């Protein structure tokens, strides 16, 4: 969850808007949107890769468990045993973390999309205050 925390901190900095940095935030917004969408795609690709790796590893471990067992065991029992293997558990935890990151970044994408509208409203309020 360190990566998720890091992303939360970075995004928090991107969302700070005041009268002094309004123009800078407006000018930078398209680049920041791209940056965070790229992080979202990276997380999705990594998650897909880990799912495939877990599937391959679990298949290999299941075969090994069946081959190494002194008694005949069912495929489902061997799969359960393979699922508890340290490497598979580590990959599963990484997949779960990436699932959270993907969900978070999808929400960030929506926030950044609505930010253009929010910035426009701030500019309009500032104009009205100057009248």
C-alpha positions in Angstrom: 0.0 0.0 0.0 3.1 2.3 -0.1 2.4 3.1 -3.7 -1.2 3.9 -3.1 -0.1 6.3 -0.2 2.5 7.9 -2.5 -0.1 8.4 -5.2 -2.5 10.0 -2.7 0.1 12.4 -1.5 1.1 13.4 -5.1 -2.5 13.8 -6.2 -3.3 15.9 -3.1 -0.5 18.3 -4.1 -2.0 18.5 -7.7 -5.4 19.4 -6.3 -4.3 22.4 -4.2 -5.8 25.5 -5.9 -5.7 29.1 -4.6 -5.8 32.6 -6.0 -2.0 32.6 -6.5 -1.6 29.3 -8.4 -4.9 29.2 -10.3 -3.4 30.0 -13.7 -0.5 27.5 -13.2 -3.0 24.8 -12.2 -5.1 25.5 -15.3 -2.1 25.4 -17.6 -0.7 22.2 -16.0 -4.0 20.3 -15.8 -3.8 18.5 -19.2 -0.3 17.3 -18.5 -1.4 16.1 -15.0 -4.4 14.3 -16.5 -2.1 12.5 -18.9 0.3 11.7 -16.1 -2.3 10.0 -13.9 -4.0 8.2 -16.8 -0.6 6.8 -17.7 -0.2 5.6 -14.0 -3.7 4.0 -14.3 -2.7 2.1 -17.5 0.6 1.0 -15.9 -1.3 -0.4 -12.9 -3.8 -2.2 -15.2 -1.0 -3.7 -17.3 0.9 -4.8 -14.2 -2.2 -6.3 -12.7 -2.9 -8.3 -15.9 0.7 -9.5 -16.0 0.5 -10.7 -12.3 -2.8 -12.5 -12.9 -1.2 -14.4 -15.8 1.9 -15.1 -13.7 -0.2 -16.4 -10.8 -2.2 -18.6 -13.1 1.0 -20.2 -14.6 2.7 -20.6 -11.2 -0.4 -22.1 -9.6 -0.6 -24.6 -12.5 3.0 -25.5 -12.1 2.7 -25.9 -8.3 -0.4 -28.0 -8.7 1.4 -30.4 -11.0 4.3 -30.5 -8.6 2.1 -31.2 -5.6 0.3 -34.0 -7.4 3.7 -35.5 -8.6 5.3 -35.2 -5.2 2.4 -36.6 -3.2 2.9 -40.1 -1.8 -0.8 -40.7 -2.1 -3.2 -39.9 -4.9 -4.8 -36.5 -4.3 -7.5 -34.7 -6.2 -6.8 -31.7 -8.5 -8.9 -29.4 -6.3 -6.9 -30.4 -3.2 -3.6 -29.8 -5.0 -4.8 -26.4 -6.2 -5.8 -25.4 -2.7 -2.3 -26.4 -1.5 -0.7 -24.5 -4.4 -2.8 -21.4 -3.5 -1.3 -21.4 0.0 2.3 -21.4 -1.4 4.3 -18.3 -0.3 4.9 -17.1 -3.8 1.3 -17.4 -4.8 0.2 -15.6 -1.7 2.7 -12.8 -2.4 1.4 -12.4 -6.0 -2.2 -12.5 -4.7 -1.5 -9.7 -2.3 0.2 -7.6 -5.1 -2.9 -8.2 -7.3 -5.2 -7.0 -4.4 -3.0 -3.9 -3.9 -3.1 -3.2 -7.7 -6.9 -3.6 -7.7 -7.1 -0.8 -5.0 -4.7 1.4 -7.0 -6.7 0.9 -10.2 -9.9 1.8 -8.5 -8.4 4.8 -6.8 -6.8 6.1 -10.1 -10.1 5.6 -11.9 -11.7 7.9 -9.4 -8.8 10.4 -9.7 -9.4 10.4 -13.4 -13.0 11.5 -12.8 -11.9 14.2 -10.3 -9.4 15.6 -12.7 -12.0 15.6 -15.5 -14.3 17.7 -13.4 -11.5 19.9 -12.2 -11.7 21.9 -15.5 -15.3 22.8 -14.7 -14.4 23.7 -11.1 -11.5 25.9 -12.3 -13.8 27.7 -14.7 -16.2 28.4 -11.9 -13.4 29.8 -9.7 -12.5 32.2 -12.6 -16.1 33.3 -13.0 -16.4 33.9 -9.2 -13.2 36.0 -9.3 -14.6 38.0 -12.2 -17.8 38.7 -10.4 -15.9 39.7 -7.3 -14.0 42.3 -9.3 -17.2 44.0 -10.5 
